[in-house]
């Protein structure tokens, strides 16, 4: 099985957010896990999907706090 990676720009596009938001989240320790290789930030597809799963909610009254990056 091949591991699929997205860069910051691709993830920002996927979620319709700015790259600056992802940078801020990384600094604050929130959002999906990420890799930093040779100065490049990459996100594994599996970690993105796990983070998205952790953010699922069925009601605005029972929204769980998003999982922190770790």
N, C-alpha and C positions, 0 to 999 in steps of 0.2 A: 504494500500500500504506500503510495506516495504522499508525502506531507505537503499540503498546500499552504502557502504564505501570502498574506496581503501586506502591502506597505501602508504607510500612514495615509497617503492620498487615496488609495483604493478603499480603505476602511471608512475614511471621511465621506467619500462618495456613497458607499453602501448605506451609511446611516444618515446621510444628508445633514452632516454637521461640518464644522470647519476643522481644518488640521490643527488650528490653535487650541480648540477644545480638547482634542486628543492629547496634545502636548501638556495642557493644564491637568488633565486627568492623570497622566503618567506621573507628573510632579507631585500630585496629591495622593498617589497610590490607589486610585480608583480606576475602574474600567477593566478590560480584559488583560490577561497576562501578555507580555510582549518579550521579544528577543532584541538585544542590541548587539549586532555583529559588525565589527569594523566601522562603527559610527552610524550604521543603518539601523533603523527601527523596523522590525517585522512582527506581524501578528500571525500566529498559526490559526488556520481555519477552525480547527477543533476548539481552540480557546475562545475564539469569537463566538462560536455556536454555544459553548458552555455558558459564556457570559450572557448571551441573549436569553438562554433558557432560564438563567437565574433571575432575570428581570421580568419574566412573565407574570401577569397578574390577572385575576378574574373580577376584581372589584377595586375601586379607588379607596375603599376603606381598609383593604387588606394588602396593600402593596408592600412587598418585602423590600428591604434595603438591598441595593445591588451588591453583588459580591465584590470584594476588593481584589485588586491585582495582587498576585503573590508569587 
